[in-house]
Amino acid sequence: MNLSTPAIRRPVGTTLLTLALVIAGVICYRLLPVAPLPQVDFPTIQISAALPGASPETMPPALATPL
């Protein structure tokens, strides 16, 4: 006896079983909790540099360019 023999002998039952599985799958798929915009924490880097007594004109070439 083959695995597909009962399905071949009873095509109506096989069709109804397949239809029931498809309907259950569609219903379960619609019930899946999926967030439209998931919460994601993006990594950030914050650098603080100080040069006492420096003017704003000397800070970018002296400190920011090497960073």
N, C-alpha and C positions, 0 to 999 in steps of 0.2 A: 504494500500500500504506500503510495506516494504522499508527500506532504500536501500537494495541491489537489488530490483526489476529492476530498470533501467540498472544496470550493468549486470544483468543476461540476460535481453532482448537484449542488444546491446553489445555482447562480443568483437566485433572489435573496437568499440569506447572506450571501457574500456581498451583494450590492448594498443591502441594508446595513450590514456591519461596516462597510467602507464609508457609507454616507454618515453613519453615526460617529465614526472616528474623525471624519472631516469637520463635522459640525462641532464636536467637542474641541477639536484643535483650534477652530476659529474663535470659539467662545473663550477658551483659555488664553489665546494670543491677545485678545482685546483686554483681558483682565491683568496683563503683565504691568507691573508698576515701572514706568520709564519716565524719568525726568526730562523735560524738554531742554533745560539748560542745567547740566549737572554742576555741582559745587566743586570747583577746582581751585586749589591753592597754588598759584604760580610762584616760583622762587624769585626772590628779589635780593639785590645786593645794595647795601647802603654803605657808602664810604664817607668818612668825616676826616678832613685834614685841616690843620691849623698852622699858620706861620705867623707868629706874633710880630706886629709892627709892619706887616706887608700891606701894600695898597692893592686895590682891585685890579690894576693894570699888570702887576707883577705875579698875581696868583695863577692865572691860566698857564702861562709858559713855564713857570717854576714848579708848580705842583700838579696841575690837572693833566698836562701833557704826559708826564711819566706814568701816571696811573692808567 
